[in-house]
């Protein structure tokens, strides 16, 4: 009995992965072993950086709030402590947006917590 290999399925698997690596540079797009390694590493980076993105945005919001609050003579930690003490339900994302795009409203919030 001749050896049976499922060439149709294995070729389809390879084609599917090579289609995913379209646009990569050099051998990363068309050599099976290189493309497979690159693709798997890319998936790892994507998973890791979905988590890291949340940390980076929080850090950016804190920097923006700090810059806005310093103009009113307070520090970030002092401001956030007073915001929580007053019971304001504004998160860092909203506060950072106000500090950047609507300084008058942000100034009113700073006055309210002082």
KOLRO-752173 format. One record per residue (C-alpha): residue in one letter; x, y, z. Coordinates in nm, 3 decimals, always signed. Each point is the difference from the previous one (the first is absolute). Example, Ala and Ser with C-alpha at 12.3 -4.5 7.8 and 13.67 -1.06 7.14 Angstrom:
// KOLRO-752173
pt rest a; east +1.230; north -0.450; up +0.780 $
pt rest s; east +0.137; north +0.344; up -0.066 $
// end
This chain:
// KOLRO-752173
pt rest x; east +0.000; north +0.000; up +0.000 $
pt rest x; east +0.147; north +0.337; up -0.095 $
pt rest x; east +0.078; north +0.262; up +0.259 $
pt rest x; east -0.287; north +0.242; up +0.052 $
pt rest x; east +0.067; north +0.364; up +0.080 $
pt rest x; east -0.269; north +0.260; up +0.032 $
pt rest x; east +0.166; north +0.243; up -0.240 $
pt rest x; east -0.320; north +0.195; up -0.059 $
pt rest x; east -0.046; north +0.092; up +0.366 $
pt rest x; east +0.369; north +0.068; up +0.070 $
pt rest x; east +0.028; north +0.223; up -0.309 $
pt rest x; east -0.316; north +0.185; up +0.109 $
pt rest x; east +0.149; north +0.057; up +0.347 $
pt rest x; east +0.320; north +0.138; up -0.151 $
pt rest x; east -0.189; north +0.221; up -0.243 $
pt rest x; east -0.213; north +0.137; up +0.282 $
pt rest x; east +0.305; north +0.097; up +0.203 $
pt rest x; east +0.187; north +0.143; up -0.300 $
pt rest x; east -0.306; north +0.210; up -0.077 $
pt rest x; east +0.021; north +0.141; up +0.355 $
pt rest x; east +0.366; north +0.095; up -0.050 $
pt rest x; east -0.067; north +0.189; up -0.322 $
pt rest x; east +0.174; north +0.336; up +0.015 $
pt rest x; east +0.290; north -0.115; up +0.217 $
pt rest x; east +0.352; north +0.074; up -0.127 $
pt rest x; east +0.223; north -0.248; up -0.176 $
pt rest x; east -0.015; north -0.369; up +0.087 $
pt rest x; east -0.244; north +0.073; up +0.282 $
pt rest x; east -0.285; north -0.001; up -0.251 $
pt rest x; east +0.071; north -0.301; up -0.219 $
pt rest x; east +0.231; north -0.252; up +0.171 $
pt rest x; east -0.210; north -0.234; up +0.209 $
pt rest x; east +0.220; north -0.041; up +0.309 $
pt rest x; east +0.097; north +0.367; up +0.019 $
pt rest x; east -0.357; north +0.116; up -0.062 $
pt rest x; east -0.136; north -0.240; up +0.263 $
pt rest x; east +0.244; north +0.123; up +0.265 $
pt rest x; east -0.066; north +0.364; up -0.087 $
pt rest x; east -0.375; north -0.049; up +0.007 $
pt rest x; east +0.003; north -0.174; up +0.339 $
pt rest x; east +0.228; north +0.267; up +0.146 $
pt rest x; east -0.234; north +0.266; up -0.136 $
pt rest x; east -0.293; north -0.162; up +0.177 $
pt rest x; east +0.197; north +0.004; up +0.326 $
pt rest x; east +0.083; north +0.368; up -0.043 $
pt rest x; east -0.364; north +0.079; up -0.078 $
pt rest x; east -0.121; north -0.177; up +0.316 $
pt rest x; east +0.266; north +0.163; up +0.218 $
pt rest x; east -0.051; north +0.348; up -0.140 $
pt rest x; east -0.378; north -0.007; up +0.038 $
pt rest x; east +0.074; north -0.012; up +0.372 $
pt rest x; east +0.284; north +0.254; up -0.018 $
pt rest x; east -0.216; north +0.249; up -0.191 $
pt rest x; east -0.230; north +0.036; up +0.300 $
pt rest x; east +0.298; north +0.082; up +0.223 $
pt rest x; east +0.141; north +0.249; up -0.250 $
pt rest x; east -0.329; north +0.186; up -0.033 $
pt rest x; east -0.044; north +0.022; up +0.376 $
pt rest x; east +0.352; north +0.143; up +0.026 $
pt rest x; east -0.078; north +0.254; up -0.272 $
pt rest x; east -0.322; north +0.108; up +0.175 $
pt rest x; east +0.189; north +0.047; up +0.327 $
pt rest x; east +0.261; north +0.218; up -0.173 $
pt rest x; east -0.269; north +0.216; up -0.158 $
pt rest x; east -0.191; north +0.043; up +0.325 $
pt rest x; east +0.324; north +0.083; up +0.181 $
pt rest x; east +0.090; north +0.265; up -0.260 $
pt rest x; east -0.347; north +0.154; up +0.025 $
pt rest x; east -0.005; north +0.000; up +0.379 $
pt rest x; east +0.351; north +0.149; up +0.033 $
pt rest x; east -0.128; north +0.313; up -0.176 $
pt rest x; east -0.233; north +0.044; up +0.297 $
pt rest x; east +0.272; north -0.054; up +0.262 $
pt rest x; east -0.077; north -0.357; up +0.103 $
pt rest x; east +0.170; north -0.334; up -0.049 $
pt rest x; east -0.165; north -0.299; up -0.164 $
pt rest x; east -0.014; north -0.210; up +0.317 $
pt rest x; east -0.142; north +0.288; up +0.202 $
pt rest x; east -0.266; north +0.062; up -0.267 $
pt rest x; east -0.104; north -0.364; up -0.032 $
pt rest x; east -0.020; north -0.036; up +0.377 $
pt rest x; east -0.236; north +0.297; up +0.018 $
pt rest x; east -0.206; north -0.126; up -0.297 $
pt rest x; east -0.059; north -0.330; up +0.179 $
pt rest x; east -0.067; north +0.173; up +0.332 $
pt rest x; east -0.267; north +0.219; up -0.164 $
pt rest x; east -0.153; north -0.308; up -0.159 $
pt rest x; east +0.029; north +0.117; up -0.360 $
pt rest x; east -0.065; north -0.291; up -0.234 $
pt rest x; east +0.234; north +0.113; up -0.279 $
pt rest x; east +0.261; north -0.246; up -0.119 $
pt rest x; east +0.348; north +0.085; up -0.124 $
pt rest x; east -0.097; north -0.031; up -0.365 $
pt rest x; east -0.271; north +0.267; up +0.033 $
pt rest x; east +0.216; north +0.227; up +0.215 $
pt rest x; east +0.288; north -0.021; up -0.249 $
pt rest x; east -0.234; north +0.081; up -0.289 $
pt rest x; east -0.135; north +0.303; up +0.186 $
pt rest x; east +0.351; north +0.118; up +0.088 $
pt rest x; east +0.103; north -0.018; up -0.367 $
pt rest x; east -0.309; north +0.111; up -0.189 $
pt rest x; east -0.207; north +0.202; up +0.246 $
pt rest x; east +0.227; north +0.186; up +0.244 $
pt rest x; east -0.286; north +0.218; up +0.134 $
pt rest x; east -0.200; north -0.303; up +0.113 $
pt rest x; east +0.313; north -0.156; up +0.147 $
pt rest x; east +0.074; north +0.322; up +0.190 $
pt rest x; east -0.353; north -0.011; up +0.144 $
pt rest x; east +0.060; north -0.356; up +0.121 $
pt rest x; east +0.331; north +0.103; up +0.160 $
pt rest x; east -0.176; north +0.292; up +0.175 $
pt rest x; east -0.275; north -0.234; up +0.120 $
pt rest x; east +0.245; north -0.238; up +0.169 $
pt rest x; east +0.226; north +0.265; up +0.156 $
// end
